[in-house]
Structure formats: C-alpha cells, structure tokens
C-alpha cells in the first residue's frame, strides 16, 4: 500500500534538510564562513563629470586631474584601481594598488591619452576603486566607488596625397596650400 506524502510534510522535510546543511558544520567543530558588512570606499576629485576634449594623438594630465579615494570603514582596506576606456584611449593612474587605513585617503593623479588612430566621437570614461582582501577568513563585504567623465575625441589633422600631372601624363612640380577657415575668415 502506497502512502501519499502531503505537500506540507514535504515542505517541512525540505526546511529541516536546509537547516541541517546550515548547522551541521557547527556541530563538527567547523565554523561556517562568516560575512562582515563594513564601511567601504568613497571617491571625490576633479575627474568626476569632466568633459575632456582631446585631439587624436594628444593627452591631458597634470595636478588638476585627479581622484581621491577615501576609506569610510573601520578597518584598513587594500584597494585596486580599474579604468574603463574605449579603443585607442588609455587612462594612466599614479597609483593602482594601495592600502588605506580606516579614515584614510589617497590622491591618485590621472592622465588621459588618446592614440593617433582613435576614432573621433563622444565616449564615457570610468575609474573605479575596488576593495579586496588577502586573507581567507570569511567574506568581507565593502562597497566599491566609481567616477565617470566624458571624452570627446577631435580630429584636427589629416593627410593629403596629391600627384599633379600635365595633360599628356607627365609629372608636374606643384605647390598646394591648405587653409583652415575659422569663423568665416
């Protein structure tokens, strides 16, 4: 004779099984992996909300372009910096991996470089600070921070190749002058 197991009994058995999986490691003297929620990182600086207008083959840097990373938590944090850029663009940072004490701050200088073959247009740039831990004792939760800026790649140069020939097809020495009209002049 077959017994029919009710849905309520099945749910109770499932809950008991899940609870056993959670508490079983503690009964064997093994502590479960712990998670600690803590403060995290914050960022400020001049990079945020900038609109960089950079011609192909040029760069922008200096003491006026930076991000400042703050540790708002109660423990020291290891920080890894990361960037997000389009093809042909490089963001160089003065520091990419450092430790921050609780309440500490680190200024990171920024250089934005546009290659000669970068495609002109408008793009988003991003810099993020991500905490990481070198220990294996539990999971450490801490928030990351990110800033974004706009980049407009302009094209201010071009190449011209001209072969001047006479009506009978012979090469002719020629002078070509190129002018840029600015404001109708």
C-alpha positions, -999 to +999 in steps of 0.1 A: +000+000+000+014+034-011+013+064+012+007+098-003+030+125+013+012+157+018+028+190+004+030+204+039+051+174+051+073+178+020+079+214+028+088+206+064+113+179+053+129+204+029+132+231+056+147+205+080+172+195+053+183+231+046+186+238+084+207+207+088+230+218+060+235+252+076+240+240+112+258+207+105+293+222+101+290+239+135+283+205+152+316+191+138+336+220+152+338+237+118+326+273+119+307+284+088+321+310+066+313+344+081+304+376+063+311+410+078+294+441+064+316+471+069+321+506+055+338+509+022+352+533-003+342+568-014+357+589-042+360+626-050+383+647-072+383+666-104+379+637-128+342+634-119+318+648-145+346+663-166+342+667-204+377+662-219+381+675-254+413+658-267+426+657-303+439+624-317+475+618-307+473+641-276+469+637-238+457+655-207+472+653-173+485+675-145+479+684-109+443+695-118+431+660-129+428+635-100+406+612-080+407+610-042+398+576-026+385+575+010+382+546+034+350+552+053+351+518+071+365+509+105+392+485+091+421+491+067+414+481+031+435+471+001+424+490-029+428+482-066+421+509-092+405+500-125+396+520-156+370+518-184+380+533-218+371+530-255+395+517-282+426+539-287+423+556-252+445+549-222+440+562-186+472+561-166+469+563-128+497+574-105+487+545-081+468+514-090+472+492-059+475+505-024+464+501+012+442+526+031+439+528+068+405+534+084+395+570+077+425+574+053+426+589+019+448+585-012+451+610-041+455+594-075+467+615-104+450+608-138+464+610-173+441+605-203+459+597-236+443+594-270+461+575-297+465+588-332+442+561-346+414+566-320+381+572-337+367+607-332+335+609-312+320+612-277+327+585-252+323+577-215+354+571-193+353+554-159+377+550-129+368+527-101+383+518-067+376+483-056+385+468-022+400+434-019+412+411+009+443+390+010+430+368+039+409+337+036+390+342+069+354+348+058+339+370+033+345+407+037+318+430+022+328+465+013+314+488-014+334+500-043+334+535-057+334+548-093+335+581-112+327+588-148+337+615-172+330+624-209+356+623-236+353+640-269+380+629-294+385+655-320+403+652-353+425+682-360+448+667-386+447+650-419+469+637-446+468+647-482+485+629-511+485+647-545+500+637-578+499+666-603+503+656-640+502+675-672+475+668-699+500+644-716+505+624-682+539+637-672+545+647-635+543+684-628+560+701-598+532+718-579+526+737-547+495+730-526+484+753-498+458+742-473+440+767-451+416+763-422+387+786-422+378+797-386+348+819-380+343+826-417+378+840-421 
